[in-house]
Amino acid sequence: MISVSIEGRAGQILGHKWKLHVSTVGEALKALRANAEGVFQKALGFSKAYVLVVDGVPVENESWAFKKVKKSLLFIPVLAGGI
């Protein structure tokens, strides 16, 4: 079982803390979508991008969905603004 934390507005809507029986980032997203039903797309749509932190290490490559998670997964929204 891993601990999933969701920061920002998405965390307010979906819940900041989750415990899931998954082994990859992709499986975690699939489980969140299945459990949050209609609000999942709306919640994650508040930010243009997210930084994923797997077991304390930021994930920066394209194969993030297959990244193994041992203990924790953290979704952090990327702040953006206009001039």
Long-range contacts (C-beta under 8 A, 24 or more apart in sequence): 2-28, 2-69, 2-70, 2-71, 2-72, 2-73, 3-71, 3-72, 3-73, 4-28, 4-32, 4-72, 4-73, 4-74, 4-75, 5-72, 5-73, 5-74, 5-75, 6-74, 6-75, 7-74, 7-75, 7-76, 7-77, 8-46, 8-47, 8-76, 8-77, 9-43, 9-46, 9-47, 9-77, 10-43, 10-44, 10-46, 10-47, 10-75, 10-77, 11-75, 13-39, 13-42, 13-43, 13-46, 14-39, 14-40, 14-43, 22-69, 23-68, 23-69, 24-65, 24-66, 24-67, 24-68, 24-69, 25-52, 25-54, 25-59, 25-64, 25-65, 25-66, 25-67, 25-69, 25-73, 26-65, 26-66, 28-69, 28-73, 29-65, 46-77, 47-77, 47-78, 47-80, 48-78, 48-80, 49-77, 49-78, 49-80, 50-75, 50-76, 50-77, 50-78, 51-75, 51-76, 51-78, 52-76
